[in-house]
Every structure is written in structure tokens, then in C-alpha cells.
Amino acid sequence: MSDLRLQDLSAALTALQLLTLNHPELPAPSADVSTVFPDRLRLAFHEGLADFEAWREALGLASEAVELRLWGRASGSLRGSVTYAGATVELIGFLQVATLEEPGEEAAG
């Protein structure tokens, strides 16, 4: 049994509640609160980067503070975090990278 109690997640849950009240117009993310990182609220965006960008701007996360991670040639994510209402709010936007044809592939087709 975990030593953590629901109250130990209060920073992340409070941040989620305040975001709901203060920014009801923002696109709905996938929200995750975990006992592994009890002070972190993770908001993930799987439907393109426009939703990620709307949240990034609303939370005042500088574009320079966003990290691009690529997995192979076709996919990746944008990640950044900000402190909000006593919790670390982590934004993650998943993306598909348009693949470029290698030189010579066009002629081989």
C-alpha cells in the first residue's frame, strides 16, 4: 500500500481545478496526476500542436523553454514546464514529422 494519500496530490489537483476555472476556453488535454511525481500535473496533446501552443501561451511558457524530442524520422514531442498554483505543470505535444524524400528516391520510384 502506498504511503501517499489523496491529499498528497493536492498541488497537482488544485492546479488542474484552477486551470479549469481560469481557462475554460482552452482545448481539453489528456491530464495525468501520478503518485510517482505528486506535485506534477502532466497535460498531453495528441491532436496536433495548435492545442499545445494555446496552452503554452496561456501559461506564459516561453517558446525558448520548449524542448523538441525526435524519435526516429517520423515522430516526436514538444515539452515544457511551468509552475502554476504550487505544482509543476508539464505540457507535452506529440507530433508527426513530415518525412522528406532522400535525394535519389524520387528517381528510383
Stockholm file with secondary structure:
# STOCKHOLM 1.0

chainA/1-109         MSDLRLQDLSAALTALQLLTLNHPELPAPSADVSTVFPDRLRLAFHEGLADFEAWREALGLASEAVELRLWGRASGSLRGSVTYAGATVELIGFLQVATLEEPGEEAAG
#=GR chainA/1-109 SS CCSCCGGGGHHHHHHHHHHHHHCTTSCCCEEEECSSSTTEEEEEECSCHHHHHHHHHHTTCCGGGCEEEEETTTEEEEEEEEEETTEEEEEEEEEECCCCCCTTHHHHC
#=GC SS_cons         CCSCCGGGGHHHHHHHHHHHHHCTTSCCCEEEECSSSTTEEEEEECSCHHHHHHHHHHTTCCGGGCEEEEETTTEEEEEEEEEETTEEEEEEEEEECCCCCCTTHHHHC
//
